[in-house]
Every structure is written in C-alpha cells, then in structure tokens.
Amino acid sequence: MKCGVEEAYAKINLTLDILGVRPDGYHEMDMVMQSVSLSDTVTLSLEDELGVRVTSNREDLPQDRKNLAVDAALHFWEVNGKKEQGLAISIHKRIPVCAGTAGGSSDAAAVLRGLNRLTGAGLSQSALMELGSLVGSDVPYCIMGGTARATGRGEILTPLTSLPDCFIVLCKPNFSVSTPELFRQWDQKIPDQRPNTPNMLDALLKGNLTGVANELYNVFEAVLPPDEQTEVRLIRKLLCAEGALGASMSGTGPTVFGLFDQRELAEQAVSKLKTRYAHVFLTRPV
Ligand code: C5P
C-alpha cells in the first residue's frame, strides 16, 4: 500500500476586488492572496479496493463528490487517463469550514499534489493547476501557494514578492456565509469602495509591511448582511486595538485577520479574542 502526506495551507486575501460579471456567470476577480501556516493534514493511501473513501476528525464533512477532496481525486483519474484506483483520504482538519480561508480548496489541492507524487504521473505544476480549476476557482492558487495575484475566475495566477515575515491572527466569528449568495448581493449593490491593488503590489515589492497593512481591503465586507458586517467590523477594531498594523476579512468571510509585526502583541490579541470566539489562530505567512 502506497501512502503520502500533504499539508494543506489556509489562505487569506490581502485584497479582494470584483471587476464585473462574465458571460459565463462567474465574476471577474482581482485578488492578492497569501498562504498562512494554519493547515489541514491530508494523508492519501492507494488501496486495492476501488472507490474514494474519506475519513476526518470532523464528522460533518461530505463523503461524496460534494467534498472537493473527493472531486479532485475523481478529476485526477478522469483527466489523467489513469485507470481508477482505490484511494483512502484522511483529512485532519484544523482550518475552519465555510470560513473564507479556502480550507476545502486547499484539501483538494493537496489531493492533486499527493496523487501526482504517489502515482508517478509526473504532471507539471501548471497542468495540476489546470486540473484544479475544474474543481474550484481557488484550487489553482492553493496548488501554488505563497504570495500571488489571482485574476480571471481566480485561476490566473502571477507570483508576487513574498509578504514580509509577520504574525497573522485569524478569527472566525460564529456564522457562515454562502459564497454564491454573497456574489448575488454584490450584483445587487456594487460597493463604491474598492482596494487599491497597484498600491498593494507596490508595498509588497518594497517589502513594506505597514504599507501592505494600510492597503488591506475586501469588497465583500460591504455587502454582508448588516449584523454580520457589524461583527466583522468589531473584530477588525479589536485586532487594531491590540496593535495590528491593519485588519481585513478574508475571501467571502467571515474570517477576519490582522497583521502584526510583533509576536507578543499577536499573542495578546489571540488571548483576548479567545475569550469571545472559538476559532482564533496565530499563524505566519508560508
Ligand atoms: O469556482 P467555485 O466552485 O469555487 O465557485 C463557487 C461559486 O462562487 C460559483 O458557483 C459562483 O456562484 C461563485 N463564483 C463567482 N465568480 C468567481 C468564483 C466563484 O461568481 N470568480
């Protein structure tokens, strides 16, 4: 039995902008993404018994193709022309689900990377990313990781100068957001305020963490329902009061993150937030 282990890292959006609706119904995105050290551990075992089986420390994960990890494995067999094999996927989840931090997409990316290694298929990173785009718009980025600009549906990626090392506190409030629903809200009420992506790119190029922190912005925050928007704003304010250089919501939320240049301040922020929220993490850029 062949086995492999992959770490599936969470991501945050340093910026998230929507440029318009595309003829295919998807939205044209412009985002600056960053992977962080919070991760799920994905273990793959090739087995004799046919089919894809998933186990996890979280019992509510779907066992079928609705689970992006399963969908990724099935796409790998289909597109790669390899005879379908038996596969057991074990996911140790630490990334909260439905949190705007690409947990499911990252697990799918880990499955594609792992299967490529285990089966000796030898697909290039760009071929794997193309395969990932069939599974979901964020999966190609999760295959690549690091600091990158994502355009198109999110699948066109340009690597950027790495975010300077720092401490990133993530806090997920206790509600979930539906991605298609939030896109619909944006369609109905296009927000005026937008991120300044060129300024963000310039701050990254200069290795200026304060500059990056000043340019954090996500257009989805303005289209959240009012109560949820209030909660997200409150967490941003709490993070900044604890010394974050800047704070913003990630993806379609509701996770909020703050960038810190001092570990001590980041740890204090984690302690304070943990008195109110269940899902709080101290991470680093990876
Ligand atoms: O690509 P993915 O399956 O992750 O997208 C989930 C949903 O998010 C899509 O069905 C669509 O409603 C919305 N979406 C979008 N534009 C994008 C990415 C996602 O409208 N660029």
Boltz pocket constraint, residues with backbone or C-beta under 6 A from the ligand:
constraints:
  - pocket:
      binder: B
      contacts: [[A, 25], [A, 26], [A, 27], [A, 28], [A, 29], [A, 135], [A, 136], [A, 137], [A, 138], [A, 152], [A, 153], [A, 154], [A, 179], [A, 180], [A, 183]]
      max_distance: 6.0
